Amino acid sequence: AAGHRRDAPHSHSCVEPADLRLSAMPFVTTKDNVKLHYVSHGGGSGSPIVLVHGWSGSHRYFDNSIELLGSKCNSQIIAYDLRFHGDSDKPSYGFHVARLAADLHELIVELKLEEPIVVGSSLGCAIIWSYVELYTDASLGGCVFVDQAPSQWIFPDWKYGSKGIYDPASLLNIQNAVRDMPAFAKGNAECCLTKPVDAALMKVLTEETLKCDPEHLGKLMADHAQRDWRPILPLITVPCLNLYGSDSGCFPVQGTAAVGELITTCESVVFEGCNHWLYLEEPEKFATSVAGLVVANSVKFDPATGVLPAVDDRCFVPALLWPDEKPSKTPHGKGWLATVVKVASAVPTGKKRKSSGGEEERVVVHFKCDGEEEVVTLEVGAVNQHCKPVGKASKKQKVADASKAPPAAKSLSPAAKLVASKKAEEEEAAAKARADEAAARAEAREKSRVAAMEAAAAKAEAKAAKKLEREVAIATKEAEARAAAKAAAQAAKALASEPAPAPDEAVPMEQEAAPAPEEGAPPSVGS
């Protein structure tokens, strides 16, 4: 059941007084009787958006972007505190990503959110992936993933895990680090931010982190860090965005970029110069990126007016509109993000319209997806009903598409063809050399990173061994001292308990016979 189910006013352009914020605290109660605090902002015709924060955070981490999201997306924005975080309950059980995914499901159901866009940051991404594993993505309108690799742990076939929590030793390090929460909160911000953030907001975020229990955080991280979501990502079929920072302090870019590569309906956006908390560093760009996906999920071409997609429109095109399945995509995909490159004139179908009696029309639409052009002939209604616009292709996209387009065919002489062929081969060889060089550099960087991690692990292991050796030596000395003290005490006790000899049994000491006193001499003292 939900408590106080009303929109709570929540100012995000400035820091809100705690007493005002806590005076009206809406919440959802889960089936295991845990209260999840949430705030609701804005409203409109756009798909509702659910913001899922990361480990050790709270809904306040979206304070400088929630109003922007509401206005740009024309949507209701729900931001909530995970259990163990913020103002939500902190039970002594449930330290599993799957439990947090169940909480998300119950919140969506309880608030009656239809086809919401779920936006996950860090741990929030794993919660969404677990949600898909447990409930599928059928009830979701789309997903946005913010700076999270599909696996933090390093495996033989996966080297792009977390930079700081990737094996048992590093997990133990973070579990020990959170025991000093003020120091952890400061270090965490330094790790996750590159660009400056308002000092007042940073103070609030530190206070939010300090609401967490270090034991809870340690147990939750133990479950989160060791999960490998790579097999789940290809099952996602709704439109997705993958946002990641080029300067993330938590993950290598190869790890975060892999999310967009594993999900067939996902588009990646790199936030240049940004870190793990990119939504705090670039709230405007973050809100604009999410808004594009909301438009794709919420707005359809109007079949009543016969409005058709325009050239350069970015559309999410359902799979059923393609003449046959694209071979480069998995069968799980519901469709693809594509750019309209040409719209031909409508042609009659020979069929009569039911309403006006006029002929139905079809239109030929040229879409470009993954650099490949697809030509689809559709009835006007089908285009209007199924193609959802994402927005106009940017100038950069159009230039990139143009660079991929094959040159127009020309009539060349045999000699010119030979020269052109040779030039093409040289260009191809040069491109291959550049690609090989780039791959070699990337491999070298990765080897360097792995070597650094191994060296750090070896150093930590040696330090732990020395610490253990010192502790063993101290313990040995203490044990020896205790044993000596015990032996001395036992000897003293034995001596004290030995009975004294009786007087008649005393053995007289042997004495030399005293010389006889001289005649007339006085007796000696004590005789």
Order of alpha helices (4+ residues) and beta strands (2+ residues): beta-alpha-beta-beta-beta-alpha-beta-alpha-beta-alpha-beta-alpha-alpha-alpha-alpha-beta-alpha-beta-alpha-alpha-beta-beta-beta-beta-beta-alpha-beta-alpha-alpha
